[in-house]
Amino acid sequence: MSPAKNEGQSLLNKLPDDCTMENIQYHFYVVEKVHRGIARGEKEGVISQQDVEQWVSKWHTD
């Protein structure tokens, strides 16, 4: 079985028996977005939490 099919089957097994097609679609959508984000981070690099906090703190004025 392909890795994608294995992951899809695993996801389906974790969902409740009474889930709707909309629930299934949503969970597959989220998994795909996570995979794309990871791939983009590996390709383009990431920003550390500390750097983000410093950057955002400049927006906040007391």
Buried (B, 14 or more C-beta within 10 A) or exposed (E): EEEEEEBBEEBEEEEEEEEEEEEBEEBBEEBEEEEEEEEEEEEEEEEEEEEEEEEEEEEEEE
